[in-house]
């Protein structure tokens, strides 16, 4: 068994998957989430539940945060900064503006707590399979001190530099995800409109030069025409798209393909796919192509 408990604040799609893998790796995981059902699922998986962020900080030297918004991070940082406990390091894994993470880091540093910027590469489905990559940034010694925690929930972890470098790396990775997901859907719709069997097409294309991780991960949903088991909700992805777009504009860097993908995700929201997986862009493109299948029963 791991010697020190780990805290997990935010038990959504990613946080719950990370917690489960940490538990399987032998860690005691104290979790907190504002939603009752998320706390209940964590307890059922073998974790313990804190009644607040402060209670988690009281017993865990390391806390991981997986949060949906800038406001959630700042509120959590405020609570952790004022908590009395053994907390030393906060591993922040959310996709948020760097300026927000810097504000949270400043809050925590006043209480002697180090915040690390450590976004993740991978979907919720990949997280459940422990197929995540950690882009760790910030104090290098602090990153090294939590390496065993990274190894408990990820396939690999990389130290990419000073604080904020993790987020910059994640923005680059997610730019590719946004484009590759649309490209996968576009290819599958063309195949179906041409009369090809989607399952066969996915199988043979995935084995050739045209494959991508997004085709392999989200292609099966496109084949089934079922996007209900979301590993990344379109609604949440819209937040990530906004963060990446703002960052690219700040860098004065053109991103024409990324920009071209944005309207398709917006259309998915308009068509009621907000809580569906981002693979649902396939349904959007099918409608544009006038090739409609019956929804999955």
C-alpha positions as CSV (number, residue, x, y, z in Angstrom):
1,X,0.0,0.0,0.0
2,X,1.1,3.6,-0.7
3,X,2.3,5.3,2.5
4,X,0.5,8.6,2.2
5,X,-3.1,9.4,1.4
6,X,-3.8,11.4,-1.7
7,X,-6.7,13.9,-2.1
8,X,-8.9,14.3,-5.2
9,X,-11.0,17.4,-5.5
10,X,-13.3,17.2,-8.4
11,X,-14.8,13.7,-9.0
12,X,-16.2,14.2,-12.5
13,X,-15.3,12.1,-15.6
14,X,-11.6,12.7,-15.2
15,X,-11.3,13.0,-11.5
16,X,-13.3,9.8,-10.8
17,X,-11.2,7.8,-13.3
18,X,-7.9,9.1,-11.8
19,X,-9.1,8.2,-8.3
20,X,-10.1,4.7,-9.3
21,X,-6.7,4.0,-10.7
22,X,-4.9,5.5,-7.7
23,X,-7.0,3.2,-5.5
24,X,-6.1,0.2,-7.6
25,X,-2.4,1.3,-7.3
26,X,-2.7,1.0,-3.5
27,X,-3.3,4.7,-2.6
28,X,-5.8,5.8,0.0
29,X,-7.8,8.5,-1.8
30,X,-9.8,11.1,0.1
31,X,-12.2,12.7,-2.4
32,X,-14.5,15.8,-2.4
33,X,-17.0,17.0,-4.9
34,X,-19.9,19.4,-4.7
35,X,-22.2,16.8,-6.2
36,X,-23.7,14.1,-4.0
37,X,-23.7,11.4,-6.7
38,X,-20.0,12.0,-7.4
39,X,-19.1,11.6,-3.8
40,X,-21.3,8.4,-3.5
41,X,-19.6,6.8,-6.6
42,X,-16.2,7.6,-5.1
43,X,-17.1,6.0,-1.8
44,X,-18.5,2.9,-3.6
45,X,-15.2,2.6,-5.6
46,X,-13.3,2.3,-2.3
47,X,-12.3,5.9,-1.5
48,X,-13.1,8.0,1.5
49,X,-15.1,11.2,1.4
50,X,-14.2,14.6,2.9
51,X,-17.0,17.0,3.8
52,X,-15.0,19.9,2.4
53,X,-11.8,20.8,0.6
54,X,-10.3,21.7,4.0
55,X,-11.0,18.3,5.4
56,X,-9.2,16.7,2.5
57,X,-6.2,19.0,3.0
58,X,-6.1,18.1,6.7
59,X,-5.1,14.5,5.9
60,X,-3.4,14.6,2.5
61,X,0.1,16.0,1.8
62,X,-0.7,15.9,-1.9
63,X,-4.1,16.9,-3.4
64,X,-5.1,16.7,-7.1
65,X,-7.6,19.1,-8.5
66,X,-9.8,18.3,-11.6
67,X,-12.2,21.2,-11.9
68,X,-14.6,22.5,-14.5
69,X,-14.0,26.3,-14.3
70,X,-11.8,29.2,-13.3
71,X,-14.2,30.1,-10.5
72,X,-14.1,26.5,-9.1
73,X,-10.3,26.6,-9.1
74,X,-10.0,29.9,-7.3
75,X,-12.7,28.9,-4.7
76,X,-10.8,25.6,-4.1
77,X,-7.5,27.4,-3.8
78,X,-8.9,29.8,-1.3
79,X,-10.3,27.0,0.8
80,X,-7.1,25.0,0.7
81,X,-5.0,28.1,1.5
82,X,-7.0,28.7,4.7
83,X,-7.1,25.0,5.7
84,X,-5.1,23.7,8.6
85,X,-3.5,20.4,7.6
86,X,-0.6,18.6,6.2
87,X,-1.1,19.7,2.6
88,X,2.2,20.5,0.8
89,X,1.6,20.1,-3.0
90,X,-1.5,20.7,-5.2
91,X,-1.4,19.0,-8.6
92,X,-3.7,21.1,-10.8
93,X,-4.8,19.1,-13.8
94,X,-7.7,21.2,-15.3
95,X,-7.6,23.0,-18.7
96,X,-7.9,26.6,-17.7
97,X,-6.2,30.0,-18.5
98,X,-2.7,30.2,-17.2
99,X,-3.5,33.6,-15.6
100,X,-6.1,31.8,-13.4
101,X,-3.7,29.1,-12.4
102,X,-1.1,31.8,-11.5
103,X,-3.6,33.5,-9.3
104,X,-4.3,30.2,-7.5
105,X,-0.6,29.6,-7.1
106,X,-0.1,33.0,-5.5
107,X,-3.0,32.2,-3.0
108,X,-1.5,28.9,-2.0
109,X,2.1,30.0,-1.8
110,X,1.2,32.4,1.0
111,X,0.3,29.3,3.1
112,X,3.5,27.4,2.0
113,X,1.7,25.2,-0.5
114,X,3.1,24.6,-3.9
115,X,0.8,24.5,-6.9
116,X,1.9,22.5,-9.9
117,X,0.5,23.1,-13.4
118,X,-0.1,19.5,-14.7
119,X,-2.7,19.2,-17.4
120,X,-3.5,15.8,-18.9
121,X,-3.6,14.4,-22.4
122,X,-6.4,11.9,-22.8
123,X,-10.2,11.4,-22.8
124,X,-12.3,10.1,-20.0
125,X,-12.3,6.6,-21.6
126,X,-8.5,6.8,-21.7
127,X,-8.4,7.9,-18.1
128,X,-10.3,4.9,-17.0
129,X,-7.8,2.7,-18.8
130,X,-4.9,4.6,-17.2
131,X,-3.9,5.8,-20.7
132,X,-3.2,9.4,-19.7
133,X,-0.1,11.6,-20.2
134,X,0.8,14.2,-17.6
135,X,2.4,17.5,-18.7
136,X,4.0,18.5,-15.4
137,X,5.3,22.0,-14.9
138,X,6.3,24.2,-12.0
139,X,8.9,23.6,-9.2
140,X,10.9,20.6,-10.5
141,X,11.6,19.1,-7.1
142,X,7.9,19.3,-6.2
143,X,7.1,17.5,-9.5
144,X,9.6,14.8,-8.7
145,X,8.2,14.4,-5.2
146,X,4.8,13.4,-6.6
147,X,6.1,11.1,-9.4
148,X,4.6,8.1,-7.7
149,X,1.2,9.7,-7.7
150,X,1.5,10.5,-11.5
151,X,2.4,6.8,-12.0
152,X,-0.7,5.8,-10.1
153,X,-3.1,7.2,-12.6
154,X,-1.1,7.8,-15.9
155,X,0.7,5.9,-18.6
156,X,3.6,8.4,-18.6
157,X,4.5,11.8,-17.2
158,X,6.9,14.5,-18.5
159,X,8.4,17.5,-16.9
160,X,8.0,20.2,-19.5
161,X,9.4,23.3,-17.7
162,X,8.5,26.3,-15.6
163,X,5.0,26.9,-14.3
164,X,2.5,27.4,-17.1
165,X,4.5,25.2,-19.6
166,X,2.2,22.3,-18.8
167,X,-0.8,24.3,-19.9
168,X,0.9,25.6,-23.0
169,X,1.7,22.0,-24.0
170,X,-1.9,21.0,-23.3
171,X,-3.2,23.8,-25.5
172,X,-1.0,22.6,-28.4
173,X,-2.2,19.0,-27.8
174,X,-5.9,20.0,-27.6
175,X,-5.6,22.1,-30.8
176,X,-4.7,18.8,-32.5
177,X,-7.5,16.9,-30.8
178,X,-10.0,19.5,-32.0
179,X,-8.9,19.1,-35.6
180,X,-8.4,15.4,-35.6
181,X,-11.8,14.7,-34.1
182,X,-13.5,16.7,-36.9
183,X,-11.2,15.1,-39.5
184,X,-12.2,11.6,-38.2
185,X,-15.9,12.5,-38.4
186,X,-15.5,14.0,-41.8
187,X,-13.8,10.9,-43.1
188,X,-16.4,8.6,-41.6
189,X,-19.3,10.6,-43.1
190,X,-17.7,10.5,-46.5
191,X,-17.2,6.7,-46.2
192,X,-20.9,6.2,-45.2
193,X,-22.2,8.5,-48.0
194,X,-20.1,6.5,-50.4
195,X,-21.9,3.3,-49.3
196,X,-19.0,1.8,-47.3
197,X,-19.7,-0.1,-44.1
198,X,-18.6,2.2,-41.3
199,X,-17.3,-0.6,-39.0
200,X,-15.2,-2.1,-41.8
201,X,-13.9,1.3,-42.8
202,X,-12.9,2.2,-39.2
203,X,-11.1,-1.2,-38.9
204,X,-9.0,-0.9,-42.1
205,X,-8.3,2.9,-41.9
206,X,-7.2,2.5,-38.3
207,X,-4.6,0.0,-39.5
208,X,-3.1,2.4,-42.1
209,X,-1.3,5.7,-42.5
210,X,-4.5,7.7,-42.1
211,X,-5.2,6.7,-38.5
212,X,-5.2,9.0,-35.5
213,X,-5.8,8.6,-31.8
214,X,-9.1,10.4,-32.2
215,X,-10.2,8.1,-35.0
216,X,-9.4,5.1,-32.8
217,X,-11.0,6.4,-29.6
218,X,-14.0,8.1,-31.1
219,X,-14.5,6.2,-34.3
220,X,-16.4,3.4,-32.5
221,X,-19.0,5.9,-31.2
222,X,-19.4,7.3,-34.8
223,X,-19.9,3.7,-36.1
224,X,-22.6,3.1,-33.5
225,X,-24.2,6.5,-33.9
226,X,-24.3,6.6,-30.0
227,X,-22.7,9.5,-28.2
228,X,-24.5,9.2,-24.9
229,X,-21.5,7.9,-22.8
230,X,-19.5,11.1,-22.9
231,X,-15.8,10.9,-22.2
232,X,-15.6,14.7,-23.1
233,X,-18.9,16.6,-23.2
234,X,-19.3,19.1,-26.0
235,X,-20.4,21.7,-23.4
236,X,-17.1,21.2,-21.5
237,X,-15.1,21.1,-24.7
238,X,-16.4,24.6,-25.7
239,X,-14.6,25.9,-22.6
240,X,-11.4,24.3,-23.7
241,X,-11.8,25.7,-27.3
242,X,-12.2,29.2,-25.9
243,X,-9.1,28.9,-23.7
244,X,-7.0,27.7,-26.7
245,X,-8.3,30.3,-29.0
246,X,-7.6,33.1,-26.5
247,X,-4.1,31.8,-26.0
248,X,-3.4,31.6,-29.7
249,X,-4.6,35.1,-30.2
250,X,-2.4,36.3,-27.4
251,X,0.6,34.7,-29.1
252,X,-0.5,36.3,-32.4
253,X,-0.3,32.8,-34.0
254,X,-2.6,31.9,-36.8
255,X,-4.6,28.7,-36.3
256,X,-6.7,28.4,-39.4
257,X,-7.7,24.7,-39.1
258,X,-8.5,25.1,-35.4
259,X,-10.6,28.1,-36.3
260,X,-12.4,26.2,-39.0
261,X,-13.3,23.4,-36.6
262,X,-15.0,25.7,-34.1
263,X,-18.4,26.1,-36.0
264,X,-18.9,22.4,-36.1
265,X,-18.7,22.1,-32.3
266,X,-21.0,25.1,-32.0
267,X,-23.5,23.4,-34.3
268,X,-23.3,20.3,-32.1
269,X,-24.4,22.5,-29.1
270,X,-27.2,24.0,-31.2
271,X,-28.4,20.5,-32.2
272,X,-28.7,19.4,-28.6
273,X,-25.5,17.5,-28.2
274,X,-24.2,19.6,-25.3
275,X,-24.0,16.7,-22.9
276,X,-23.0,14.2,-25.5
277,X,-19.5,13.2,-26.4
278,X,-17.6,15.4,-28.8
279,X,-17.7,12.5,-31.3
280,X,-21.2,13.8,-31.9
281,X,-19.8,16.2,-34.5
282,X,-20.1,13.1,-36.8
283,X,-23.9,13.5,-36.5
284,X,-23.6,17.2,-37.3
285,X,-21.6,16.5,-40.5
286,X,-24.1,13.7,-41.4
287,X,-26.9,16.2,-41.4
288,X,-24.9,18.6,-43.5
289,X,-24.2,15.8,-45.9
290,X,-27.9,14.8,-46.0
291,X,-27.0,11.3,-44.8
292,X,-29.0,10.7,-41.7
293,X,-29.1,7.4,-39.8
294,X,-31.6,6.4,-37.1
295,X,-30.4,7.4,-33.6
296,X,-29.0,4.6,-31.5
297,X,-31.9,2.9,-29.6
